[in-house]
Amino acid sequence: MKRHAERGMKRHAERGMKRHAERGMKRHAEQGVKRASGSLVAGALLITGVLLAALVSFVWTPYDPTVVDPAARMLHPSAAHWLGTDDFGRDIFSALLVGARTTLLVGFVATAIAATLGIPVGVAAGLRPGRTDEVLMRGNDVLLAFPALLLAIVFAAVWGGSTVTAMVALGLGSAPSFARVARAGTRQVAAHDYILAARAAGRRPGAIARRHVLPNISSALIVQASVTFAIAVLAEAALSYLGFGTPPPTPSWGRMLQESQPYLYLQPAVMLWPGLAIALTVLGFNLLGDGLRDRLDPKSVRQ
């Protein structure tokens, strides 16, 4: 009877520990989903705000942000100028609205170029292990050795600073990251039975990639796109700050920072607004990427 009681107590304790562990895992997973939802919502709200500002700038701005008004230099925020004016008398709020348009354009086009160039290379390398994979990825590593910002500066020095130059250079510089993500995902998918069956049935690599590979690696590519967009926004601001980005008179957040730097101690708000716009935009895309990763990849939530 004593042994029977001990066995019963042991089984009861094991069941209790198992239930406790299951509840803990469930709570942890729920907390992970809540965190993912919070990041996703916060990122989406920030990006929506920037997108609305860019769209509004097409139809309305309080003032023309390219018009110089010496009589209105360095005005503090007021009913006439909501965020004040800069050292040329230009309305800061109007410049921020138009600058959002430039920033999103550069980010979108650079990300599109990077995805268009990088994804086919990564998928081809993943589906053809061996010599093809080796050649493609060694070339990809060579490009990866050059930071996108450095490549953009070289392009600007050769062809002159412009919005188009910045978009192309940032797109080329970000393509290797897409290639690496696409290759890693393709290598995992290529080991599945349905890929082997498609190859045995005589399907061409292009058809296999479109039908089986891309749908299964799309979540990782979406996350990479959000990260690339954030990097492109920051890089465009840095290029404009250095004088290699969007040329005047088109407003750019980075150039607004550069032009307001001498007045940092005289009127810090002039430099605060473009810096805050850049920070919130980059934060929005980073939060969106984190939320998408946790939502689309359950493993990341468990970890």
C-alpha positions in Angstrom: 0.0 0.0 0.0 2.9 2.3 0.8 4.4 1.7 -2.6 1.1 2.2 -4.3 0.6 5.5 -2.5 4.1 6.7 -3.5 3.5 5.8 -7.1 0.1 7.6 -7.1 1.7 10.7 -5.5 4.5 10.6 -8.1 2.1 10.3 -11.0 0.0 13.1 -9.6 3.1 15.3 -9.2 4.2 14.6 -12.8 0.8 15.5 -14.1 0.8 18.7 -12.1 4.2 19.6 -13.4 3.1 18.8 -17.0 0.0 21.0 -16.6 2.0 23.8 -15.1 4.5 23.7 -18.0 1.8 23.6 -20.6 0.1 26.6 -18.9 3.4 28.5 -18.8 4.1 27.8 -22.5 0.6 28.9 -23.4 1.0 32.1 -21.4 4.4 32.8 -23.0 2.9 32.3 -26.4 0.0 34.6 -25.7 2.4 37.3 -24.4 4.4 36.9 -27.6 1.4 37.3 -29.8 0.3 40.4 -27.8 3.8 41.9 -28.2 3.7 41.1 -31.9 0.3 42.8 -32.2 1.5 45.8 -30.3 4.6 46.3 -32.5 2.5 45.7 -35.6 -0.2 48.3 -34.6 2.4 50.9 -33.4 4.4 50.5 -36.6 1.4 50.6 -38.8 0.1 53.8 -37.1 3.4 55.6 -37.5 3.8 54.6 -41.1 0.2 55.6 -41.8 0.8 59.0 -40.4 3.9 59.5 -42.6 1.9 58.2 -45.7 -1.0 60.6 -45.0 1.5 63.5 -44.7 2.9 62.6 -48.1 -0.5 62.2 -49.7 -1.7 65.5 -48.3 1.3 67.3 -49.7 0.1 66.6 -53.2 -3.0 68.6 -52.7 -2.3 71.0 -49.9 0.5 72.7 -48.0 0.1 75.9 -45.9 2.9 77.6 -47.8 5.1 76.8 -50.8 8.1 75.2 -49.1 10.5 76.4 -51.8 9.6 80.1 -51.5 12.2 82.2 -49.6 10.9 85.0 -47.3 13.7 87.0 -45.6 11.1 88.9 -43.5 9.9 85.6 -41.9 13.3 84.2 -40.9 13.5 82.0 -37.8 10.0 82.6 -36.5 8.8 80.6 -33.6 5.7 78.3 -33.9 2.5 80.3 -34.2 -1.0 80.2 -35.7 0.5 81.4 -39.0 3.5 79.0 -39.0 2.6 75.9 -36.9 6.2 74.7 -36.5 7.9 78.0 -37.2 10.2 78.9 -40.1 13.9 78.2 -41.0 16.7 80.6 -41.7 15.4 81.3 -45.2 11.9 82.1 -44.0 10.4 78.8 -45.4 7.6 77.2 -43.5 8.9 74.1 -41.7 5.5 72.3 -41.6 5.1 72.6 -45.3 8.7 71.4 -45.9 8.1 68.3 -43.6 5.0 67.4 -45.6 6.8 67.5 -49.0 9.9 65.9 -47.5 7.7 62.9 -46.4 6.8 62.4 -50.1 10.5 62.4 -51.1 11.5 60.0 -48.3 8.8 57.5 -49.0 9.5 57.6 -52.8 13.2 56.8 -52.2 12.4 54.1 -49.7 9.8 52.4 -52.0 11.8 52.5 -55.2 15.1 51.4 -53.5 13.3 48.5 -51.8 11.6 47.5 -55.1 15.0 47.6 -56.9 16.7 45.5 -54.2 13.9 42.9 -54.2 13.8 42.7 -58.0 17.5 42.1 -58.2 18.1 40.1 -55.1 15.3 37.6 -54.9 15.9 35.9 -58.3 19.6 35.5 -57.4 18.8 34.0 -54.0 16.2 31.6 -55.3 18.4 30.5 -58.2 21.3 29.8 -55.8 19.0 27.9 -53.4 17.5 25.7 -56.1 20.9 24.9 -57.7 23.3 23.9 -55.0 26.9 23.4 -56.2 28.7 25.5 -58.7 25.8 27.8 -59.5 25.2 28.5 -55.8 28.9 29.1 -55.2 29.3 31.6 -58.1 26.2 33.5 -57.3 26.8 33.8 -53.6 30.5 34.7 -54.0 29.4 37.6 -56.3 26.8 38.5 -53.8 29.3 38.6 -51.0 31.5 41.0 -53.0 28.5 43.4 -53.3 27.7 42.9 -49.7 31.2 44.1 -48.7 30.2 47.6 -50.0 27.7 49.3 -47.7 24.7 50.8 -49.5 25.5 54.3 -48.1 29.1 54.1 -49.4 27.9 52.9 -52.8 25.4 55.8 -53.0 28.2 58.3 -52.2 30.3 56.9 -55.0 27.4 57.0 -57.4 26.7 60.7 -56.4 30.4 61.6 -56.9 30.4 60.1 -60.4 27.0 61.0 -61.7 26.0 63.8 -59.3 23.7 63.9 -56.4 20.0 63.4 -57.2 17.0 61.5 -56.0 17.3 59.0 -58.9 21.0 58.3 -58.1 20.1 57.8 -54.4 17.3 55.3 -55.3 19.4 53.3 -57.7 22.5 53.1 -55.5 20.5 52.2 -52.3 18.6 49.6 -54.3 21.8 48.0 -55.6 23.4 48.1 -52.2 20.5 46.4 -50.5 20.0 43.7 -53.1 22.6 41.3 -51.5 20.5 41.2 -48.3 17.5 40.1 -50.2 19.5 37.4 -52.0 20.8 35.9 -48.8 17.3 35.8 -47.2 15.8 34.3 -50.4 18.6 31.7 -50.6 18.2 30.6 -47.0 14.5 30.2 -47.3 14.8 28.4 -50.7 17.3 25.9 -49.2 14.8 25.0 -46.5 11.9 24.7 -48.9 13.9 22.7 -51.5 14.4 19.8 -49.1 10.6 19.1 -48.9 9.0 16.2 -50.7 6.8 18.3 -52.9 9.8 20.1 -54.4 11.5 16.7 -55.1 8.2 15.5 -56.6 8.0 18.5 -58.8 11.6 18.0 -60.0 10.9 14.3 -60.7 7.8 15.3 -62.7 10.1 17.4 -65.0 9.0 20.9 -63.8 11.4 23.7 -64.7 13.2 25.6 -62.0 11.3 28.8 -62.9 8.0 27.1 -62.5 9.0 25.5 -59.2 10.2 28.8 -57.9 6.9 30.6 -58.8 4.6 27.8 -57.7 6.3 26.4 -54.6 9.2 28.4 -53.4 8.1 32.1 -53.5 4.8 31.5 -51.7 6.6 29.7 -48.8 9.4 32.3 -48.3 7.2 35.4 -48.8 6.9 36.0 -45.0 10.7 36.3 -44.7 10.9 38.5 -47.8 8.1 40.9 -46.4 10.1 41.3 -43.2 13.3 42.0 -45.1 11.4 44.6 -47.2 10.3 46.5 -44.1 13.9 46.5 -42.8 15.3 47.6 -46.2 12.7 50.4 -46.3 13.8 51.7 -42.9 17.5 51.5 -43.9 16.7 53.4 -47.2 14.9 56.1 -45.3 17.9 56.6 -43.0 20.4 56.4 -45.8 18.5 59.0 -47.9 18.5 61.4 -45.0 22.2 60.8 -44.5 22.9 61.4 -48.2 20.9 64.6 -48.2 22.6 65.8 -45.0 26.0 65.2 -46.7 24.8 67.0 -49.9 24.6 63.9 -52.1 20.9 63.3 -52.0 17.9 65.2 -53.2 19.1 68.6 -54.6 17.4 71.9 -53.6 14.9 73.4 -53.8 13.0 70.1 -53.3 12.6 69.7 -49.5 14.4 66.8 -47.9 14.5 65.9 -44.2 18.2 65.2 -44.3 19.0 68.6 -45.9 16.7 70.3 -43.4 18.9 68.9 -40.7 22.0 70.1 -42.4 20.7 73.6 -43.0 19.5 74.0 -39.5 22.6 72.7 -37.8 24.2 76.2 -37.3 21.1 77.3 -35.4 21.0 74.4 -33.0 21.7 76.6 -29.9 19.8 79.6 -31.2 16.5 77.8 -32.0 16.7 74.0 -31.4 13.2 73.4 -32.7 14.3 74.1 -36.3 16.5 71.0 -36.1 14.1 69.0 -33.9 11.3 68.6 -36.3 13.1 66.9 -39.3 15.1 64.8 -36.9 11.9 63.6 -35.1 10.3 62.9 -38.5 13.2 60.7 -39.5 13.3 58.9 -36.2 9.6 58.1 -36.1 9.6 56.9 -39.7 12.5 54.5 -39.1 11.0 53.4 -35.8 7.7 52.7 -37.6 9.2 50.5 -40.2 11.3 48.6 -37.6 8.3 48.0 -35.4 6.3 46.9 -38.4 9.1 44.5 -39.4 9.3 43.0 -35.8 5.5 42.6 -35.7 5.3 40.9 -39.1 8.2 38.6 -38.2 6.5 37.5 -35.0 3.1 37.1 -36.7 4.3 35.3 -39.8 7.0 33.2 -38.1 5.6 31.3 -35.0 9.1 30.1 -34.1 10.3 33.6 -33.3 7.4 34.1 -30.9 8.2 30.8 -29.0 11.9 31.9 -28.8 
